[in-house]
Amino acid sequence: MTRRDRLQQPSTIANAHTVSSVRRWLCSPPGLHLFVLLVAFVSAWLTPAGSDAAFAAAAMPTVVLVHGAWADGSSWSEVIARLQAKGLRVVSVQNPLNSLADDVATARRAIDAQPGPVVLVGHSWGGSVITQAGAAEKVTALVYISAFAPERGESTNDVQSSHPPPGYVNLLQVAPSGHLWFPQEELPRWFAQDLPSPNAAVLAATQIPIHARAFDDKVTEAAWHSKPSWYLVTEQDRMIYPRLQREMATRMKAHAVAVPASHVPFLSMPRETTAIILEAVEHVRGQSARPSTDKERQ
């Protein structure tokens, strides 16, 4: 052995010892955990940025809100703010309330304008609207907020026919055009008894009347047969009997949640209303992250 070999030998032995130590550490639980993290980091770093953006866009649906009779699109303001705070795109349609066909067409324009999947939400009369408009291909989930959910061939009045007429019916004022107005002094106690008086008065002042014949228009499609559905039952509702709401939710096999609210939970209980919409959003996002079967329900 030359002097040079003797000088290099300790270094070679030290290197071999180091390599052996590293191998033993990598085979230990902490080492394996760090190795997995490094692989994941490198994989994410090498993935094209466009792919991440495309997945994010596909996974995040737009929430389209459909108001009911004697309300307007601004009624959802509390819920809109909460959904937007979660990074969601939200569109609140303004229904003309002249007929089912007109309102369905209005909702469909909003749906068609969205870049990806849609979670369609309807309140009260808006439930009849989303039942038909929800058949659009982009709609991936339906959320009913104290809303009507007719079967194919049924009208909104048909859905209520097995129950006594609600007490507010005889109070409605019929305009020469056939539109129904809710007397401003009566709307708060029937429609929104759990809101502060000033807020309920604003709701009464901004109401949009609905044409009486709209309640007799029959839906030709019932999207809840093929789309996953959620239902928020309002237990203190004076407009749609809570028992009727539960019957509709059961018939749809909807994911139902009950809250102690009036007919306008999006104003009196916006946190709970937002929560059930977010359940539907998360379902849609989960479905977009993996291959799904046709008409799969959660």
C-alpha positions as CSV (number, residue, x, y, z in Angstrom):
1,M,0.0,0.0,0.0
2,T,1.4,3.4,-1.0
3,R,1.5,6.4,1.2
4,R,-1.3,7.9,-1.0
5,D,-3.5,4.8,-0.5
6,R,-2.9,5.0,3.3
7,L,-3.9,8.6,3.4
8,Q,-7.2,8.0,1.4
9,Q,-8.2,4.9,3.4
10,P,-9.6,6.6,6.5
11,S,-11.7,8.9,4.2
12,T,-13.1,5.9,2.3
13,I,-14.0,4.1,5.5
14,A,-15.7,7.3,6.8
15,N,-17.7,7.7,3.6
16,A,-18.8,4.1,3.7
17,H,-19.9,4.5,7.3
18,T,-21.9,7.7,6.4
19,V,-23.7,6.0,3.5
20,S,-24.6,3.0,5.7
21,S,-25.9,5.4,8.4
22,V,-28.0,7.3,5.8
23,R,-29.5,4.0,4.5
24,R,-30.4,2.9,8.0
25,W,-32.1,6.3,8.7
26,L,-34.0,6.3,5.4
27,C,-35.4,2.9,6.3
28,S,-36.6,4.2,9.7
29,P,-40.2,5.6,10.1
30,P,-39.0,9.3,10.3
31,G,-36.8,8.8,7.2
32,L,-39.6,7.2,5.2
33,H,-42.0,10.0,6.1
34,L,-39.5,12.6,5.0
35,F,-38.9,10.7,1.8
36,V,-42.6,10.6,0.9
37,L,-42.9,14.3,1.6
38,L,-39.9,15.1,-0.7
39,V,-41.4,13.0,-3.5
40,A,-44.8,14.8,-3.1
41,F,-43.1,18.2,-3.2
42,V,-41.0,17.3,-6.3
43,S,-44.1,15.9,-8.1
44,A,-46.2,19.0,-7.3
45,W,-43.3,21.3,-8.5
46,L,-43.0,19.4,-11.8
47,T,-46.7,19.5,-12.5
48,P,-47.6,22.3,-15.0
49,A,-49.2,25.3,-13.4
50,G,-52.0,25.2,-16.0
51,S,-53.1,21.7,-14.8
52,D,-53.5,23.0,-11.2
53,A,-55.5,26.0,-12.5
54,A,-57.7,23.8,-14.6
55,F,-58.4,21.4,-11.7
56,A,-59.2,24.3,-9.4
57,A,-61.6,25.8,-11.9
58,A,-63.3,22.4,-12.5
59,A,-63.5,21.6,-8.8
60,M,-65.1,24.9,-7.7
61,P,-68.7,25.2,-8.8
62,T,-70.7,28.4,-9.2
63,V,-73.7,28.8,-6.9
64,V,-76.8,30.1,-8.7
65,L,-79.5,31.4,-6.4
66,V,-83.2,31.5,-7.4
67,H,-85.6,33.6,-5.3
68,G,-89.2,32.9,-4.7
69,A,-92.5,34.9,-4.8
70,W,-92.7,38.3,-3.0
71,A,-88.9,38.5,-2.8
72,D,-86.0,39.4,-5.2
73,G,-82.4,38.5,-5.8
74,S,-81.1,40.8,-3.1
75,S,-82.9,38.7,-0.5
76,W,-79.9,36.4,-0.6
77,S,-77.4,39.1,0.4
78,E,-76.4,37.6,3.7
79,V,-75.7,34.2,2.1
80,I,-74.0,35.7,-0.9
81,A,-71.4,37.5,1.3
82,R,-70.7,34.3,3.2
83,L,-70.3,32.2,0.0
84,Q,-68.0,34.8,-1.6
85,A,-65.9,34.8,1.6
86,K,-65.3,31.1,0.9
87,G,-64.0,32.0,-2.6
88,L,-67.1,30.9,-4.5
89,R,-68.6,32.5,-7.5
90,V,-72.2,33.4,-6.9
91,V,-75.0,34.6,-9.2
92,S,-78.4,35.6,-7.9
93,V,-81.1,35.7,-10.6
94,Q,-83.9,38.2,-10.8
95,N,-87.1,36.2,-11.6
96,P,-89.8,38.1,-13.5
97,L,-92.4,35.9,-11.7
98,N,-94.8,36.0,-14.6
99,S,-94.8,32.3,-15.3
100,L,-92.9,29.1,-14.7
101,A,-91.6,29.1,-18.2
102,D,-90.2,32.7,-17.9
103,D,-88.5,32.0,-14.6
104,V,-87.0,28.7,-15.9
105,A,-85.7,30.6,-18.9
106,T,-84.2,33.3,-16.6
107,A,-82.5,30.6,-14.5
108,R,-81.2,28.7,-17.5
109,R,-79.5,31.9,-18.9
110,A,-77.7,32.3,-15.7
111,I,-76.7,28.6,-15.6
112,D,-75.5,28.6,-19.3
113,A,-73.4,31.6,-18.6
114,Q,-71.2,29.8,-16.0
115,P,-67.8,28.4,-16.9
116,G,-68.2,25.1,-15.1
117,P,-70.5,23.1,-12.8
118,V,-73.4,24.8,-11.0
119,V,-75.0,24.2,-7.6
120,L,-78.5,25.4,-8.1
121,V,-80.4,26.8,-5.1
122,G,-84.1,27.7,-4.9
123,H,-86.3,29.2,-2.2
124,S,-90.1,28.8,-2.0
125,W,-91.5,29.2,-5.5
126,G,-87.9,29.1,-6.7
127,G,-87.9,25.4,-5.8
128,S,-90.4,24.8,-8.6
129,V,-88.1,26.7,-10.9
130,I,-84.9,24.8,-10.1
131,T,-86.8,21.5,-10.3
132,Q,-87.2,22.1,-14.1
133,A,-84.1,24.3,-14.7
134,G,-82.0,21.9,-12.8
135,A,-82.2,19.4,-15.7
136,A,-79.5,21.5,-17.4
137,E,-76.2,19.6,-17.9
138,K,-74.1,22.0,-15.9
139,V,-76.2,21.6,-12.8
140,T,-74.6,19.1,-10.5
141,A,-76.6,19.6,-7.3
142,L,-79.8,21.1,-6.1
143,V,-80.5,22.8,-2.8
144,Y,-84.1,23.6,-1.7
145,I,-84.5,26.2,1.0
146,S,-88.0,25.9,2.4
147,A,-89.0,25.4,-1.2
148,F,-91.5,23.6,-3.4
149,A,-90.3,20.4,-5.2
150,P,-93.0,19.2,-7.7
151,E,-92.9,15.9,-9.4
152,R,-92.9,15.8,-13.2
153,G,-96.4,16.8,-14.4
154,E,-97.2,18.6,-11.1
155,S,-97.8,22.3,-10.4
156,T,-96.9,24.2,-7.3
157,N,-100.6,24.2,-6.4
158,D,-100.8,20.4,-6.9
159,V,-98.0,19.9,-4.4
160,Q,-100.0,21.8,-1.7
161,S,-103.4,20.3,-2.6
162,S,-103.2,17.6,0.1
163,H,-102.9,20.2,2.8
164,P,-105.3,23.0,3.9
165,P,-104.7,26.4,2.2
166,P,-102.2,28.5,4.3
167,G,-103.8,31.3,6.3
168,Y,-102.1,34.1,4.2
169,V,-103.9,33.1,1.0
170,N,-107.0,35.2,1.7
171,L,-104.9,38.2,2.4
172,L,-103.3,38.5,-1.0
173,Q,-104.3,41.4,-3.2
174,V,-105.0,40.7,-6.9
175,A,-103.9,43.4,-9.3
176,P,-105.8,43.9,-12.6
177,S,-102.9,42.2,-14.4
178,G,-103.4,39.0,-12.3
179,H,-100.3,39.5,-10.2
180,L,-100.6,38.8,-6.4
181,W,-99.3,41.4,-3.9
182,F,-98.7,40.6,-0.3
183,P,-100.0,43.5,1.9
184,Q,-97.0,45.2,3.3
185,E,-98.4,45.3,6.8
186,E,-99.1,41.6,6.8
187,L,-96.0,40.2,5.1
188,P,-93.7,40.4,8.2
189,R,-95.8,38.2,10.4
190,W,-96.4,35.5,7.8
191,F,-93.2,35.7,5.8
192,A,-90.5,36.8,8.2
193,Q,-91.7,36.8,11.8
194,D,-88.2,36.1,13.2
195,L,-86.6,39.2,11.6
196,P,-86.3,42.5,13.3
197,S,-89.2,44.7,12.3
198,P,-87.2,47.2,10.2
199,N,-85.6,44.3,8.2
200,A,-89.0,42.7,7.6
201,A,-90.4,46.0,6.5
202,V,-87.7,46.4,3.9
203,L,-88.6,42.9,2.6
204,A,-92.2,43.9,2.3
205,A,-91.3,47.1,0.5
206,T,-89.0,45.3,-2.1
207,Q,-91.3,42.4,-2.8
208,I,-92.0,41.4,-6.5
209,P,-95.5,40.2,-7.1
210,I,-96.1,36.8,-8.8
211,H,-98.8,36.1,-11.4
212,A,-101.5,33.9,-9.9
213,R,-101.4,31.5,-12.9
214,A,-97.8,30.6,-12.3
215,F,-98.8,28.4,-9.4
216,D,-100.8,26.3,-11.8
217,D,-97.9,25.9,-14.3
218,K,-96.8,22.2,-14.4
219,V,-93.1,21.2,-14.5
220,T,-92.2,19.0,-17.4
221,E,-89.0,17.7,-15.8
222,A,-88.0,16.9,-12.2
223,A,-84.3,17.3,-11.9
224,W,-84.2,15.9,-8.4
225,H,-84.7,12.4,-9.8
226,S,-81.2,12.5,-11.4
227,K,-79.3,15.1,-9.4
228,P,-78.2,14.9,-5.7
229,S,-80.4,17.2,-3.6
230,W,-80.4,19.0,-0.2
231,Y,-83.4,20.4,1.7
232,L,-83.5,23.0,4.5
233,V,-86.7,22.5,6.4
234,T,-87.9,25.6,8.3
235,E,-89.8,24.5,11.4
236,Q,-91.5,27.8,12.1
237,D,-92.6,28.4,8.5
238,R,-96.0,30.0,8.1
239,M,-95.9,30.0,4.3
240,I,-95.2,26.3,3.5
241,Y,-96.2,23.8,6.2
242,P,-93.1,22.2,7.7
243,R,-94.8,18.8,7.4
244,L,-95.2,19.4,3.7
245,Q,-91.5,20.4,3.4
246,R,-90.5,17.1,5.1
247,E,-92.8,15.2,2.7
248,M,-91.1,16.7,-0.3
249,A,-87.6,16.2,1.1
250,T,-88.5,12.5,1.8
251,R,-89.9,12.0,-1.7
252,M,-86.7,13.4,-3.2
253,K,-84.5,11.4,-0.9
254,A,-82.8,14.7,-0.2
255,H,-80.2,15.3,2.5
256,A,-82.4,17.2,4.9
257,V,-81.6,19.6,7.7
258,A,-84.2,21.3,9.9
259,V,-83.8,24.8,11.5
260,P,-86.1,26.7,13.8
261,A,-86.6,29.5,11.3
262,S,-89.4,31.4,9.5
263,H,-89.8,31.2,5.7
264,V,-86.7,33.3,5.2
265,P,-83.8,31.4,6.8
266,F,-81.3,33.1,4.5
267,L,-82.0,36.3,6.4
268,S,-82.8,35.1,9.9
269,M,-80.3,32.1,9.9
270,P,-77.8,32.9,7.1
271,R,-75.0,30.8,8.7
272,E,-77.1,27.6,8.7
273,T,-78.4,28.4,5.2
274,T,-74.9,28.8,3.9
275,A,-73.8,25.6,5.6
276,I,-76.2,23.4,3.7
277,I,-75.3,25.1,0.4
278,L,-71.6,24.4,1.2
279,E,-72.4,20.7,1.8
280,A,-73.6,20.5,-1.8
281,V,-70.6,22.4,-3.0
282,E,-68.2,20.1,-1.2
283,H,-70.1,17.1,-2.7
284,V,-69.6,18.5,-6.2
285,R,-65.9,19.2,-5.6
286,G,-65.4,15.7,-4.3
287,Q,-67.1,14.2,-7.3
288,S,-64.9,16.3,-9.7
289,A,-61.7,15.0,-7.9
290,R,-62.4,11.4,-8.9
291,P,-64.3,9.4,-11.6
292,S,-67.9,9.3,-10.8
293,T,-70.8,6.9,-11.8
294,D,-73.9,8.2,-13.5
295,K,-76.3,9.9,-11.1
296,E,-74.2,9.0,-8.1
297,R,-75.5,10.2,-4.8
298,Q,-73.6,10.8,-1.7
